[in-house]
Amino acid sequence: MNMIAMRALLAVLLVGAGLSGCSLLPGFETCEGTGPARAELDELPALALRPEGAVPVEGPWAGSSCVDDTAGAWLTADRLYAYRGTREDVLEYYGRAAPAAGWRPVRDLDTGPDGRAAVFCFESADRPSITLAFDSPEALQEIYAVKPDPGALPGPDDARTWFWWSAEAEPDGSRMSC
C-alpha cells in the first residue's frame, strides 16, 4: 500500500472513530444533575389538581423522574388516579381546572371520533406541559402491575376511570412543549 493510500485510510478511520464517539455531533442532555429540577417539577401546583373523589394510586412510577433515552433526556412527574366517575367527567374537570390554573389545552378536549382518544396535552407560556392520559384497568395491570389498594376506594372495583396527570420538562426544568 502506498503512503497516500495509507494516509487516506488513517484519516477515514480517525473521522469514523470521532463520529462514533459523538465528538462531532451535538451533545445530548443526560439525567446527570437533574435532582433539583425534578424536585421542583414534582411540586408543580397544577399537579395537585384532580376531580373530587379521584384517588391517587401509589407505586414506583409516582413522583418525578428523569427519562434518558437515545433521543436525549427529559423530566416527568406522574400522578395516577382511580376514579368512580366517567372519562367525560375527568375531561370536563380538567377542561375547567387547567385553564383556570394557567394551562390551555393544545387541542379540543373531546373523546375523539372513536370515543377513546388517549392523551390530552396542556401548555403554559413559561411552565412545563401537562398531560392527561387514560388507560384501561387491564392495560395498567399488564404494563404496570397496578391495582388500587383495596382500602383506597370503598369498593375499588367501582373505579371506572383510570387516568394519568403528569408534567414534563427539559432536564433543566424549563418548558417543554407538547
N, CA, C and O of each residue as an XYZ file, in Angstrom:
712
protein
N       0.861     -1.160      0.000
C       0.000      0.000      0.000
C       0.911      1.228      0.000
O       1.872      1.299      0.766
N       0.598      2.198     -0.871
C       1.446      3.383     -0.923
C       1.115      4.345      0.218
O       0.105      4.186      0.904
N       1.963      5.326      0.408
C       1.865      6.257      1.528
C       0.597      7.117      1.438
O      -0.006      7.391      2.475
N       0.178      7.545      0.277
C      -1.024      8.376      0.122
C      -2.264      7.573      0.508
O      -3.141      8.078      1.209
N      -2.335      6.338      0.056
C      -3.469      5.482      0.404
C      -3.505      5.221      1.905
O      -4.581      5.196      2.502
N      -2.353      5.029      2.513
C      -2.274      4.794      3.953
C      -2.767      6.019      4.730
O      -3.507      5.882      5.704
N      -2.364      7.194      4.305
C      -2.807      8.433      4.969
C      -4.321      8.608      4.828
O      -4.996      8.995      5.781
N      -4.847      8.322      3.641
C      -6.295      8.435      3.413
C      -7.054      7.471      4.309
O      -8.073      7.837      4.894
N      -6.560      6.227      4.422
C      -7.195      5.238      5.277
C      -7.162      5.677      6.737
O      -8.167      5.554      7.437
N      -6.042      6.178      7.202
C      -5.938      6.656      8.584
C      -6.879      7.841      8.829
O      -7.494      7.928      9.891
N      -6.992      8.733      7.876
C      -7.891      9.883      8.015
C      -9.337      9.415      8.141
O     -10.081      9.917      8.983
N      -9.740      8.452      7.305
C     -11.104      7.904      7.371
C     -11.329      7.229      8.712
O     -12.389      7.409      9.311
N     -10.373      6.462      9.201
C     -10.513      5.799     10.490
C     -10.617      6.796     11.633
O     -11.425      6.600     12.541
N      -9.832      7.845     11.614
C      -9.900      8.859     12.666
C     -11.236      9.593     12.671
O     -11.821      9.803     13.734
N     -11.720      9.978     11.511
C     -13.016     10.664     11.432
C     -14.122      9.715     11.879
O     -15.017     10.106     12.628
N     -14.058      8.471     11.418
C     -15.069      7.488     11.822
C     -15.081      7.259     13.313
O     -16.147      7.182     13.925
N     -13.904      7.149     13.905
C     -13.819      6.951     15.360
C     -14.359      8.162     16.100
O     -15.031      8.021     17.122
N     -14.070      9.339     15.594
C     -14.577     10.556     16.234
C     -16.084     10.644     16.159
O     -16.737     11.019     17.132
N     -16.638     10.303     15.015
C     -18.097     10.345     14.872
C     -18.781      9.292     15.728
O     -19.824      9.563     16.324
N     -18.225      8.128     15.795
C     -18.861      7.084     16.597
C     -18.807      7.417     18.077
O     -19.625      6.917     18.850
N     -17.876      8.239     18.482
C     -17.795      8.670     19.872
C     -18.604      9.921     20.125
O     -18.551     10.481     21.220
N     -19.354     10.372     19.129
C     -20.236     11.534     19.216
C     -19.482     12.842     19.418
O     -20.095     13.850     19.769
N     -18.192     12.854     19.208
C     -17.444     14.076     19.473
C     -17.776     15.186     18.488
O     -17.634     16.360     18.833
N     -18.207     14.865     17.291
C     -18.547     15.891     16.314
C     -20.053     16.132     16.241
O     -20.500     17.024     15.520
N     -20.834     15.352     16.976
C     -22.280     15.514     16.985
C     -22.671     16.418     18.151
O     -21.945     16.502     19.142
N     -23.830     17.103     18.037
C     -24.252     17.930     19.167
C     -24.492     17.057     20.399
O     -24.972     15.928     20.291
N     -24.154     17.591     21.555
C     -24.315     16.827     22.787
C     -25.773     16.606     23.140
O     -26.614     17.475     22.912
N     -26.065     15.459     23.688
C     -27.403     15.156     24.154
C     -27.451     15.412     25.643
O     -26.472     15.193     26.357
N     -28.594     15.875     26.104
C     -28.770     16.090     27.530
C     -28.845     14.741     28.224
O     -29.306     13.762     27.638
N     -28.402     14.690     29.445
C     -28.489     13.473     30.244
C     -29.223     13.805     31.536
O     -29.599     14.953     31.774
N     -29.417     12.808     32.348
C     -30.109     12.997     33.625
C     -29.187     13.465     34.735
O     -29.643     13.747     35.842
N     -27.905     13.550     34.454
C     -26.937     13.952     35.469
C     -27.254     15.355     35.997
O     -27.406     16.300     35.223
N     -27.348     15.473     37.309
C     -27.558     16.770     37.948
C     -28.978     17.307     37.874
O     -29.190     18.500     38.091
N     -29.961     16.456     37.573
C     -31.333     16.945     37.420
C     -32.151     16.891     38.711
O     -33.333     17.234     38.705
N     -31.547     16.470     39.801
C     -32.284     16.321     41.070
C     -33.084     17.545     41.483
O     -34.276     17.416     41.763
N     -32.473     18.742     41.532
C     -33.241     19.920     41.940
C     -34.396     20.247     40.970
O     -35.482     20.623     41.412
N     -34.169     20.107     39.673
C     -35.230     20.386     38.699
C     -36.349     19.353     38.821
O     -37.523     19.692     38.669
N     -35.993     18.090     39.094
C     -37.019     17.051     39.287
C     -37.857     17.359     40.521
O     -39.081     17.232     40.488
N     -37.213     17.760     41.597
C     -37.937     18.077     42.829
C     -38.885     19.251     42.601
O     -40.019     19.236     43.081
N     -38.430     20.258     41.877
C     -39.278     21.416     41.581
C     -40.465     21.014     40.710
O     -41.586     21.460     40.952
N     -40.233     20.181     39.707
C     -41.321     19.724     38.836
C     -42.350     18.935     39.635
O     -43.553     19.079     39.417
N     -41.881     18.105     40.557
C     -42.783     17.289     41.370
C     -43.685     18.136     42.255
O     -44.756     17.684     42.660
N     -43.261     19.367     42.561
C     -44.044     20.282     43.403
C     -44.898     21.254     42.589
O     -45.499     22.166     43.158
N     -44.961     21.076     41.280
C     -45.750     21.957     40.419
C     -47.195     21.994     40.927
O     -47.842     20.948     40.982
N     -47.719     23.169     41.298
C     -49.058     23.248     41.877
C     -50.151     22.618     41.014
O     -51.101     22.050     41.553
N     -50.038     22.706     39.703
C     -51.075     22.138     38.833
C     -51.190     20.627     38.981
O     -52.238     20.059     38.677
N     -50.134     19.968     39.442
C     -50.209     18.516     39.622
C     -51.135     18.120     40.771
O     -51.539     16.962     40.879
N     -51.466     19.078     41.621
C     -52.386     18.804     42.726
C     -53.845     18.837     42.273
O     -54.733     18.441     43.027
N     -54.099     19.303     41.055
C     -55.468     19.348     40.549
C     -55.975     17.933     40.281
O     -55.312     17.139     39.613
N     -57.157     17.630     40.810
C     -57.809     16.353     40.495
C     -59.281     16.458     40.857
O     -59.655     17.176     41.784
N     -60.108     15.738     40.118
C     -61.537     15.785     40.429
C     -61.804     15.238     41.830
O     -61.099     14.352     42.312
N     -62.815     15.774     42.460
C     -63.199     15.268     43.771
C     -63.542     13.794     43.651
O     -64.310     13.394     42.776
N     -62.975     12.998     44.528
C     -63.213     11.560     44.500
C     -62.164     10.775     43.739
O     -62.176      9.545     43.780
N     -61.248     11.452     43.037
C     -60.157     10.743     42.355
C     -59.136     10.340     43.405
O     -58.660     11.184     44.164
N     -58.798      9.072     43.453
C     -57.920      8.535     44.481
C     -56.540      8.248     43.891
O     -56.427      7.514     42.909
N     -55.474      8.831     44.492
C     -54.123      8.549     43.996
C     -53.773      7.075     44.171
O     -54.073      6.470     45.201
N     -53.144      6.516     43.165
C     -52.659      5.136     43.227
C     -51.144      5.224     43.353
O     -50.462      5.694     42.442
N     -50.628      4.771     44.482
C     -49.191      4.869     44.753
C     -48.434      3.735     44.076
O     -48.988      2.671     43.802
N     -47.173      3.984     43.816
C     -46.310      2.966     43.227
C     -44.988      3.588     42.838
O     -44.778      4.779     43.064
N     -44.101      2.814     42.264
C     -42.775      3.319     41.917
C     -42.797      4.376     40.820
O     -41.820      5.108     40.665
N     -43.855      4.475     40.074
C     -43.980      5.452     38.996
C     -44.409      6.815     39.525
O     -44.225      7.816     38.833
N     -44.970      6.889     40.718
C     -45.483      8.149     41.266
C     -44.320      9.070     41.615
O     -43.284      8.608     42.093
N     -44.479     10.339     41.384
C     -43.434     11.307     41.675
C     -42.674     11.675     40.420
O     -43.148     11.464     39.304
N     -41.486     12.228     40.615
C     -40.724     12.709     39.461
C     -39.578     11.766     39.128
O     -39.073     11.028     39.974
N     -39.191     11.823     37.865
C     -38.050     11.039     37.411
C     -37.461     11.715     36.182
O     -38.059     12.627     35.610
N     -36.303     11.264     35.792
C     -35.669     11.724     34.569
C     -35.605     10.534     33.627
O     -35.121      9.463     33.994
N     -36.089     10.727     32.429
C     -36.060      9.680     31.414
C     -34.901     10.002     30.484
O     -34.833     11.095     29.922
N     -34.001      9.060     30.325
C     -32.827      9.261     29.486
C     -32.808      8.158     28.441
O     -32.468      7.013     28.739
N     -33.174      8.510     27.220
C     -33.133      7.506     26.165
C     -32.256      7.993     25.023
O     -31.557      8.996     25.167
N     -32.280      7.319     23.923
C     -31.373      7.642     22.826
C     -31.636      9.008     22.211
O     -30.757      9.559     21.548
N     -32.807      9.560     22.411
C     -33.127     10.869     21.839
C     -32.772     12.013     22.786
O     -32.942     13.177     22.424
N     -32.297     11.719     23.954
C     -31.981     12.746     24.934
C     -32.706     12.467     26.231
O     -33.200     11.362     26.455
N     -32.769     13.468     27.080
C     -33.373     13.287     28.398
C     -34.484     14.298     28.605
O     -34.479     15.370     28.000
N     -35.433     13.958     29.457
C     -36.471     14.888     29.881
C     -36.963     14.466     31.258
O     -36.763     13.331     31.690
N     -37.609     15.404     31.931
C     -38.132     15.160     33.274
C     -39.623     14.897     33.192
O     -40.313     15.424     32.318
N     -40.108     14.087     34.100
C     -41.541     13.835     34.191
C     -41.922     13.693     35.663
O     -41.146     13.188     36.475
N     -43.118     14.144     35.986
C     -43.688     13.959     37.323
C     -45.093     13.414     37.111
O     -45.935     14.079     36.507
N     -45.348     12.213     37.602
C     -46.577     11.491     37.281
C     -47.477     11.303     38.494
O     -47.019     11.117     39.621
N     -48.772     11.358     38.216
C     -49.794     11.024     39.196
C     -50.778     10.090     38.502
O     -51.249     10.391     37.405
N     -51.092      8.961     39.131
C     -52.072      8.017     38.605
C     -53.270      8.024     39.545
O     -53.112      7.989     40.765
N     -54.475      8.068     38.966
C     -55.693      8.118     39.765
C     -56.688      7.054     39.327
O     -56.789      6.714     38.148
N     -57.417      6.539     40.308
C     -58.583      5.698     40.078
C     -59.786      6.573     40.421
O     -59.775      7.294     41.419
N     -60.821      6.504     39.586
C     -61.950      7.429     39.743
C     -63.247      6.708     39.415
O     -63.330      5.954     38.446
N     -64.245      6.953     40.231
C     -65.545      6.326     40.006
C     -66.337      7.003     38.890
O     -67.229      6.396     38.298
N     -66.010      8.253     38.608
C     -66.730      8.966     37.558
C     -66.329      8.480     36.181
O     -65.572      7.521     36.032
N     -66.848      9.158     35.189
C     -66.587      8.766     33.803
C     -65.400      9.534     33.228
O     -64.928     10.515     33.804
N     -64.948      9.075     32.111
C     -63.904      9.750     31.360
C     -64.344     11.169     31.006
O     -63.549     12.106     31.069
N     -65.610     11.319     30.637
C     -66.151     12.638     30.302
C     -66.121     13.563     31.505
O     -65.865     14.758     31.356
N     -66.381     13.026     32.711
C     -66.286     13.829     33.936
C     -64.862     14.357     34.124
O     -64.663     15.517     34.486
N     -63.881     13.497     33.875
C     -62.473     13.883     34.031
C     -62.122     14.961     33.008
O     -61.489     15.960     33.350
N     -62.531     14.762     31.751
C     -62.258     15.755     30.704
C     -62.916     17.096     31.031
O     -62.318     18.156     30.842
N     -64.139     17.035     31.517
C     -64.846     18.273     31.882
C     -64.119     18.988     33.023
O     -63.950     20.207     32.989
N     -63.690     18.227     34.031
C     -62.980     18.822     35.161
C     -61.706     19.529     34.690
O     -61.516     20.710     34.978
N     -60.837     18.822     33.971
C     -59.573     19.422     33.536
C     -59.788     20.491     32.466
O     -58.962     21.392     32.319
N     -60.871     20.400     31.728
C     -61.209     21.456     30.768
C     -61.473     22.783     31.461
O     -61.259     23.842     30.871
N     -61.936     22.738     32.708
C     -62.152     23.956     33.507
C     -60.936     24.285     34.381
O     -60.474     25.426     34.412
N     -60.425     23.269     35.090
C     -59.395     23.491     36.107
C     -58.036     23.873     35.517
O     -57.371     24.763     36.047
N     -57.617     23.231     34.449
C     -56.300     23.537     33.872
C     -56.231     24.974     33.346
O     -55.270     25.674     33.665
N     -57.210     25.453     32.551
C     -57.153     26.849     32.110
C     -57.212     27.840     33.284
O     -56.560     28.884     33.245
N     -57.984     27.519     34.317
C     -58.056     28.402     35.479
C     -56.699     28.496     36.179
O     -56.395     29.506     36.815
N     -55.884     27.440     36.062
C     -54.553     27.431     36.682
C     -53.465     27.940     35.733
O     -52.294     27.995     36.112
N     -53.841     28.314     34.499
C     -52.877     28.896     33.568
C     -52.401     27.997     32.446
O     -51.460     28.356     31.739
N     -53.015     26.843     32.259
C     -52.642     25.946     31.160
C     -53.800     25.884     30.180
O     -54.963     25.832     30.580
N     -53.475     25.890     28.899
C     -54.531     25.795     27.883
C     -54.395     24.465     27.144
O     -53.282     23.994     26.908
N     -55.533     23.859     26.777
C     -55.437     22.613     26.015
C     -54.880     22.893     24.622
O     -55.241     23.886     23.990
N     -54.005     22.017     24.151
C     -53.420     22.180     22.828
C     -54.462     21.878     21.755
O     -54.489     22.541     20.718
N     -55.305     20.903     21.987
C     -56.400     20.553     21.075
C     -57.689     20.520     21.880
O     -57.672     20.620     23.107
N     -58.802     20.379     21.178
C     -60.081     20.276     21.872
C     -60.093     19.071     22.798
O     -59.555     18.013     22.474
N     -60.711     19.250     23.947
C     -60.855     18.142     24.890
C     -62.164     17.421     24.584
O     -63.204     17.708     25.178
N     -62.092     16.504     23.670
C     -63.247     15.664     23.405
C     -62.778     14.220     23.426
O     -61.591     13.951     23.609
N     -63.676     13.323     23.246
C     -63.278     11.925     23.322
C     -62.892     11.368     21.961
O     -62.673     10.164     21.833
N     -62.805     12.204     20.956
C     -62.360     11.756     19.643
C     -63.452     11.011     18.899
O     -64.476     10.662     19.485
N     -63.243     10.763     17.606
C     -64.275     10.127     16.798
C     -64.624      8.718     17.250
O     -65.759      8.271     17.083
N     -63.651      8.017     17.822
C     -63.945      6.660     18.285
C     -64.280      6.628     19.776
O     -64.504      5.558     20.342
N     -64.313      7.796     20.406
C     -64.641      7.875     21.819
C     -63.507      7.455     22.736
O     -63.710      7.361     23.946
N     -62.313      7.197     22.201
C     -61.235      6.685     23.036
C     -59.918      7.428     22.851
O     -58.860      6.817     23.001
N     -59.937      8.715     22.533
C     -58.679      9.458     22.427
C     -57.911      9.277     23.728
O     -58.483      9.398     24.812
N     -56.632      8.990     23.627
C     -55.888      8.544     24.805
C     -55.159      9.643     25.559
O     -55.053      9.562     26.783
N     -54.647     10.674     24.877
C     -53.786     11.647     25.549
C     -54.205     13.065     25.193
O     -54.488     13.373     24.035
N     -54.240     13.917     26.199
C     -54.541     15.329     26.005
C     -53.417     16.126     26.648
O     -52.943     15.785     27.731
N     -52.996     17.186     25.977
C     -51.863     17.951     26.471
C     -52.278     19.407     26.709
O     -53.064     19.976     25.951
N     -51.735     19.991     27.772
C     -51.986     21.375     28.142
C     -50.649     22.101     28.178
O     -49.658     21.555     28.663
N     -50.615     23.318     27.672
C     -49.392     24.111     27.677
C     -49.606     25.438     28.383
O     -50.720     25.957     28.451
N     -48.516     25.970     28.903
C     -48.469     27.286     29.517
C     -47.283     28.005     28.881
O     -46.320     27.365     28.457
N     -47.350     29.305     28.816
C     -46.304     30.064     28.127
C     -44.921     29.850     28.721
O     -43.937     29.808     27.982
N     -44.824     29.714     30.028
C     -43.499     29.645     30.644
C     -43.348     28.509     31.654
O     -42.419     28.513     32.462
N     -44.259     27.542     31.608
C     -44.186     26.421     32.547
C     -44.211     25.093     31.782
O     -44.546     25.074     30.597
N     -43.865     24.002     32.432
C     -43.852     22.700     31.763
C     -45.230     22.321     31.216
O     -46.254     22.810     31.693
N     -45.240     21.456     30.221
C     -46.509     20.953     29.694
C     -47.078     19.921     30.669
O     -46.352     19.298     31.445
N     -48.394     19.765     30.601
C     -49.069     18.787     31.451
C     -49.902     17.895     30.549
O     -50.563     18.366     29.623
N     -49.860     16.606     30.831
C     -50.557     15.625     30.005
C     -51.597     14.886     30.832
O     -51.353     14.504     31.976
N     -52.753     14.696     30.230
C     -53.824     13.883     30.795
C     -53.952     12.666     29.888
O     -54.187     12.811     28.688
N     -53.802     11.472     30.445
C     -53.864     10.249     29.636
C     -54.747      9.228     30.343
O     -54.797      9.163     31.571
N     -55.430      8.448     29.547
C     -56.328      7.418     30.067
C     -55.800      6.035     29.710
O     -55.287      5.820     28.612
N     -55.930      5.105     30.644
C     -55.580      3.714     30.409
C     -56.699      2.835     30.936
O     -57.413      3.211     31.866
N     -56.844      1.681     30.346
C     -57.827      0.726     30.857
C     -57.222      0.021     32.067
O     -56.001     -0.079     32.181
N     -58.066     -0.466     32.967
C     -57.533     -1.224     34.102
C     -56.713     -2.431     33.645
O     -55.730     -2.794     34.289
N     -57.117     -3.050     32.534
C     -56.391     -4.210     32.018
C     -54.982     -3.815     31.573
O     -54.014     -4.520     31.860
N     -54.874     -2.687     30.871
C     -53.558     -2.224     30.413
C     -52.678     -1.858     31.603
O     -51.488     -2.173     31.618
N     -53.257     -1.199     32.592
C     -52.479     -0.834     33.776
C     -51.989     -2.068     34.517
O     -50.853     -2.110     34.989
N     -52.842     -3.060     34.615
C     -52.455     -4.301     35.296
C     -51.338     -4.992     34.531
O     -50.371     -5.469     35.125
N     -51.476     -5.044     33.207
C     -50.488     -5.749     32.392
C     -49.159     -5.002     32.311
O     -48.096     -5.607     32.450
N     -49.216     -3.691     32.087
C     -47.997     -2.919     31.863
C     -47.314     -2.526     33.165
O     -46.095     -2.644     33.291
N     -48.104     -2.055     34.143
C     -47.522     -1.504     35.372
C     -47.776     -2.352     36.615
O     -47.304     -2.012     37.699
N     -48.515     -3.450     36.472
C     -48.906     -4.282     37.610
C     -49.619     -3.432     38.662
O     -49.409     -3.600     39.863
N     -50.464     -2.519     38.186
C     -51.174     -1.583     39.049
C     -52.562     -2.102     39.368
O     -53.325     -2.483     38.480
N     -52.865     -2.109     40.621
C     -54.214     -2.366     41.093
C     -54.358     -1.518     42.349
O     -53.485     -1.566     43.215
N     -55.447     -0.732     42.477
C     -55.513      0.144     43.644
C     -55.528     -0.641     44.940
O     -56.018     -1.769     45.012
N     -54.981     -0.012     45.948
C     -55.016     -0.569     47.290
C     -56.479     -0.811     47.639
O     -57.302      0.093     47.492
N     -56.818     -2.012     48.097
C     -58.216     -2.291     48.424
C     -58.819     -1.288     49.401
O     -60.035     -1.097     49.409
N     -57.998     -0.649     50.220
C     -58.520      0.342     51.155
C     -58.625      1.733     50.554
O     -59.185      2.631     51.184
N     -58.103      1.935     49.354
C     -58.078      3.269     48.755
C     -59.468      3.759     48.387
O     -59.794      4.925     48.607
N     -60.269      2.901     47.842
C     -61.640      3.247     47.476
C     -62.564      2.258     48.161
O     -62.277      1.061     48.188
N     -63.663      2.735     48.713
C     -64.634      1.754     49.197
C     -65.163      1.026     47.956
O     -65.864      1.622     47.139
N     -64.836     -0.224     47.820
C     -65.237     -0.968     46.627
C     -64.398     -0.566     45.435
O     -64.947     -0.015     44.481
N     -63.072     -0.815     45.436
C     -62.197     -0.356     44.359
C     -62.606     -0.862     42.987
O     -62.229     -0.278     41.971
N     -63.367     -1.934     42.949
C     -63.810     -2.422     41.647
C     -64.800     -1.457     41.007
O     -65.126     -1.581     39.826
N     -65.281     -0.485     41.801
C     -66.203      0.512     41.263
C     -65.481      1.582     40.453
O     -66.127      2.355     39.747
N     -64.150      1.642     40.541
C     -63.398      2.642     39.791
C     -63.590      2.351     38.308
O     -63.191      1.297     37.812
N     -64.203      3.296     37.612
C     -64.476      3.090     36.190
C     -63.439      3.740     35.301
O     -63.260      3.341     34.150
N     -62.751      4.745     35.833
C     -61.824      5.514     35.011
C     -60.478      5.591     35.710
O     -60.394      5.901     36.898
N     -59.430      5.304     34.957
C     -58.067      5.418     35.446
C     -57.383      6.448     34.576
O     -57.475      6.389     33.350
N     -56.697      7.394     35.200
C     -56.026      8.404     34.384
C     -54.721      8.843     35.017
O     -54.530      8.790     36.232
N     -53.811      9.290     34.119
C     -52.512      9.852     34.497
C     -52.603     11.355     34.339
O     -53.154     11.839     33.351
N     -52.083     12.090     35.279
C     -51.942     13.547     35.205
C     -50.464     13.786     35.435
O     -49.971     13.574     36.543
N     -49.752     14.220     34.422
C     -48.300     14.320     34.560
C     -47.740     15.560     33.884
O     -48.313     16.073     32.923
N     -46.624     16.031     34.396
C     -45.933     17.200     33.839
C     -44.625     16.735     33.225
O     -44.002     15.782     33.694
N     -44.217     17.434     32.157
C     -42.946     17.118     31.504
C     -42.164     18.403     31.294
O     -42.733     19.453     30.998
N     -40.837     18.301     31.453
C     -39.966     19.474     31.310
C     -38.617     19.039     30.741
O     -38.278     17.856     30.718
N     -37.870     20.028     30.289
C     -36.498     19.793     29.838
C     -35.651     19.423     31.065
O     -36.074     19.680     32.192
N     -34.473     18.829     30.873
C     -33.642     18.424     32.019
C     -33.300     19.547     32.996
O     -33.022     19.281     34.165
N     -33.318     20.788     32.538
C     -33.041     21.905     33.456
C     -34.315     22.418     34.126
O     -34.270     23.381     34.892
N     -35.448     21.778     33.839
C     -36.727     22.177     34.424
C     -37.496     23.176     33.584
O     -38.609     23.552     33.950
N     -36.940     23.614     32.477
C     -37.608     24.622     31.646
C     -38.748     24.000     30.837
O     -38.893     22.780     30.758
N     -39.528     24.860     30.257
C     -40.714     24.483     29.499
C     -40.405     23.455     28.417
O     -39.394     23.539     27.720
N     -41.292     22.499     28.300
C     -41.241     21.515     27.222
C     -42.620     21.540     26.582
O     -43.626     21.402     27.277
N     -42.679     21.710     25.283
C     -43.979     21.777     24.622
C     -44.525     20.387     24.378
O     -43.806     19.390     24.441
N     -45.812     20.350     24.097
C     -46.487     19.067     23.835
C     -45.960     18.484     22.601
O     -46.391     17.404     22.196
